[in-house]
Amino acid sequence: MKTTLILVLRIGFFLFSCITFGQTVLPTKNPINIVSDTIEILNTISEEKDLVGSKYIVPYEIVKFKFDPEKMQLFLIAKAPKKSETKPQFLILYDLIKNKIIWSKIAYASDFSLIEDKVVIQGFKKSWKSFGLDRLSGDIKWQKDTYWYYPLITNNKYIAFTGRVTAFDLNTGQDLWSRKIKIKYGWREREVINGDLLASADGLHKFNLSTGEGWSVEMAMGKKDVGEVIGAAIAGVHTTSDKLVGLSSNILKQNDRVYFSAMNDLSCFDYNSGKEIWHIQLKERRTGDVVLFLNKEKLLLINKGNLYREGESESYGHPYFAIFDKITGQEIAWKEIDDETLIKNVAYDENNGFYLLSEVNLMFYDYNGKLNCKTRCENFNDYPENIAFCTYKPLYTTSKKDNNQFQSLNSLMKDSTSRIVQTSRGFSIFDKYCTTETTFQNEQVKRLFAKTDDLYFLNDNLNDDKSNPFPDSEFYLYILSNEKKLIGEYKLPGFSRYTCNVYNTDSTKAYLFYFNDSKSFSLYPLSQFKVKMK
């Protein structure tokens, strides 16, 4: 009798464990309370134009979020108050109109996607599961026992990338198709073209999004740093990853042809069949991270002179560019770039040529490979960081006559071939001869990050410190009228610089949203602001 009772208890405990611990999503044990209160931001220009909105305080640290302006809902992943590195997290869907939690759950979650009436969650740590929730109720609709990195959501399908490429239905979780891919150095590029997917991982692959069928061409896109590993092993010291990746180009498609570079190979493939049309061996030029683009009948290859180890860029080989006939692959020109540093940015003008920005120089070449000009970017005793196209519009500066009147940096360019070069301290506008036309300090330039109706929103978030993602220092939000006249200047907490945005719900409503800190966010209806502006 005693033995039977013990057996029954053991079976009961086993069934309870399966029911309780086998679940991917659990209900929260205690109610979660998000507290809201009125908040006001003072306008340093006019006290009558202060911003009034609501501040919401969450009891736990927010990891990720998504604001849905159409439904006026905010979905949050928040950290549960546990010390373990493998702790589960709270999933919270919050109604910003009714100021209440629609539902909350506990799950192992690293990331998520909101798709219409669905929430797709990627698991992690103890529960390497991915699952779909009903957005209205939070109930689990399906789950997969595998975690997928680098997912793609398109055409109501979830495309998962590992050693296999798997597509499943977002409504049911049912597998639609799966195709095994040889992968050693990771996925790099993906591009959806009509009903197809082009992706690169140890080669180039085409998938029909409905069936998964297509072609694959194996090409080496990485290698092992054998010398360093052997040296470290002999010395008996710890070493970084021996995998060198990023030795490939963007995927470039035109009509029925696809151009792709990997390691020392440049190839042109037939888009429909994957058959190689032509192939060029790039010899021992140590080709790494490459940019490909087309100009009329020419294919241009820019080798930036770098690769990636553990996500960090490092020098590899020497920068060069080459020009090929896009039809035959015949080499037209090849030139090693006369610069002691790698290429940081490439910008090309369809009619004139292409600009290269290294860590110290700005260079302009025509489409025959002739160097038209070269200048050192020493205007601010600083390293340049970025080169912008003529269509780069989100930078504004004040007028020389009126500090309350703003103008686009684009409007200050003399012609369409001018370029803006950015350093951490400021900006310079160069003409096609690489001559400096105008310079600005960062303090004079503001970034346009949103526009709604007749209002422009600028901030001074021009030099993001990636090592300090949520700085304590405050920054300013600037609001301009349709005439680019400054009508509002507001001091915001530094934490908000990466989350501050304007969301349009429809043609008549818009909201300003940002995080105050890791546990609170604020929302301001802009309709009341516009009324005050009249």
Beta strands, then each sheet from edge to edge (+ up, - down):
strand 1: 25-27
strand 2: 35-41
strand 3: 51-57
strand 4: 62-68
strand 5: 73-79
strand 6: 89-95
strand 7: 100-107
strand 8: 111-115
strand 9: 118-124
strand 10: 127-134
strand 11: 140-144
strand 12: 149-154
strand 13: 157-161
strand 14: 164-169
strand 15: 175-180
strand 16: 189-193
strand 17: 196-200
strand 18: 203-208
strand 19: 216-218
strand 20: 223-224
strand 21: 243-244
strand 22: 252-254
strand 23: 257-262
strand 24: 265-270
strand 25: 276-281
strand 26: 290-295
strand 27: 298-303
strand 28: 306-309
strand 29: 312-315
strand 30: 320-325
strand 31: 331-336
strand 32: 343-349
strand 33: 353-358
strand 34: 361-366
strand 35: 371-376
strand 36: 384-388
strand 37: 395-398
strand 38: 406-408
strand 39: 419-423
strand 40: 426-430
strand 41: 436-441
strand 42: 445-452
strand 43: 455-459
strand 44: 475-480
strand 45: 486-492
strand 46: 501-504
strand 47: 510-517
strand 48: 520-525
sheet 1: 1+ 7- 6+ 5- 4+
sheet 2: 2+ 3- 48+ 47- 46+
sheet 3: 8+ 9- 10+ 11-
sheet 4: 12+ 13- 14+ 15-
sheet 5: 16+ 17- 18+ 19-
sheet 6: 20+ 21-
sheet 7: 22+ 23- 24+ 25-
sheet 8: 26+ 27- 30+ 31-
sheet 9: 28+ 29-
sheet 10: 32+ 33- 34+ 35-
sheet 11: 36+ 39- 40+ 41-
sheet 12: 38+ 37- 42+ 43- 44+ 45-
end
